[in-house]
Amino acid sequence: MCGIVGYAGGRSALDVVVAGLRRLEYRGYDSAGIAVLADGGLAAAKKAGKLANLEELLEGQPLPAGSTGIGHTRWATHGGPTDLNAHPHLDNAGRVAVVHNGIIENFAALRAELAERGHALESETDTEVVAHLLAEQFSSSADLAEAMRQVCRRLDGAFTLVAVHADEPDVVVGARRNSPLVVGVGQGENFLASDVAAFIAYTREAIELGQDQVVELRRDTVTVTDFEGKPAEVRPYHVDWDVSAAEKGGYDYFMLKEIAEQPKAVADTLLGRIGTDGRLTLDELRMPDRLLREIDKIVIVACGTAFHAGMIAKYAIEHWTRVPCEVELASEFRYRDPILDQRTLVVAISQSGETMDTLMALRHAREQGSKVLAICNTNGSTIPRESDAVLYTHAGPEVAVASTKAFLTQVVACYLVALYLGQVRGTKWGDEITGVIRELSEISTQVEQVLETMEPVRELARSLKDKNTVLFLGRHVGYPVALEGALKLKELAYMHAEGFAAGELKHGPIALIEKDLPVVVVVPSPRGRSVLHDKIVSNIQEIRARGARTIVIAEEGDEAVVPYADHLIRIPRTPVLLQPLVATVPLQVFACELATARGNEVDQPRNLAKSVTVE
Ligand code: F6R
């Protein structure tokens, strides 16, 4: 939520910062703004709406050329998405500019205090107080990094702050508590950003900033301290993807590109994790086998799509390891006093690694003595940093707000963890594990096959563009798939979409069925638990009898569904537990096409942001 860029170097700061903001726009698109240090002063421009509005403004009123600057793309929290509330925020003299991601919880008290001292604050934001506090502190120290440390010690909440001061024209200062901030280290230039995507076109060398650290950036130096001014240890790392991965590559939307990348994402997530002897080698997990043998409960915490991946994982974990597994929305977890101890393994699933609800849940679990394993797609982000162990999904950067390839890889990574647990705890024989791994390895090709047959799904989506409601039904692992299909449709097509466990149909939801209502049904394989298959075929008949338009997702060769399907979407045959990896794909394509047909912004749906860094 909110994207931040800072630059100190030899290029035009305006160009670098605007290019960086373009790559971070997925984090928020309520407004955008920039400040550049030039000619002994500070020039700023900001505009409500997408970055394009700011670019248009800058064309008419260009900022002076300078090589130090900061920028921001906003997801509004305090104050509506107006020009006035857009970042950067300046002090009254217009010498300091600051951008912010997060929430400053004690801003009302600070604001009252500043007003008493004669400061005039103009916006409704929590951020503006920081510009004024920095100006005050700078007037005594003439050192922006020191001023930032002093100010941070007074702030409560979650914040990433990046600031410049006209009296230190070569310096950008950043501070980090809870929200993300990374440094890009170039040759004679350095960068600050919420995400490496902002500077990947210039450098792939990065430094992770830790909790409660302040960084002073000059073109040739990067100095990191804690909030007290003590030099801090930092961890440099190399970003292993390049700029092409952060671009659309010929697709109209990032989402389409990311859907198409799923076969590779799945294959990459399996890569290097299977030894020549067929045994799983998850060395990077950094969690001793002894510990994994001792756990007696697994609790998965996650939000949104990642939560659905966790729901699917539960079936496999319990089936393969016989360890009880709960799945809980991270936002609910710590508020109900969950029962946790040293023998509980908490698995936190997050694409971004920055979701605040998930972060807070894992902190709570660790305080109770539980070990936390993160499943994450973003190297160096906060969730894996604060976990005891991590397994990275190798989906590559996911830019579209609606999660697609990350979801498939989260399921695969959870399955790897489940199999590994089975391996170390002896609940799965080596040949069984090898068998499942072989099946998982085939999924990539099967997803490719699904992607090749999507034209009828797109056509169907277009034909439903004027509908108001679509329902989704599933059973067993198909139930979370139904929930995921509904979530994709809500967030992209802004339609009323709900997913149900098919067995619950007669306990209420069937009352919703009316003539021509589209209902998508995810049908389990007839070859697995055939009783489930037969029950869902009955459900299809029940809703069709009441007028529903049935859209049936069923595996190749399942003839029993044919008479009751108004639309039939075929998926390849897979083992029961792996079906979500192929069955979700048509639902992603369906939602994307419906959103396009309704004229919606696919990559940047209204009111949403990719990474939810506030609770
Ligand atoms: C939906 C979606 C969200 C995220 C959720 C968690 O398409 O993208 O529901 O899945 O906000 O985000 P991460 O995985 O970054 O923790």
Boltz pocket constraint, residues with backbone or C-beta under 6 A from the ligand:
constraints:
  - pocket:
      binder: B
      contacts: [[A, 303], [A, 304], [A, 305], [A, 306], [A, 307], [A, 349], [A, 350], [A, 351], [A, 352], [A, 353], [A, 354], [A, 355], [A, 358], [A, 401], [A, 402], [A, 403], [A, 404], [A, 487], [A, 488], [A, 491], [A, 609], [A, 610], [A, 611], [A, 612]]
      max_distance: 6.0
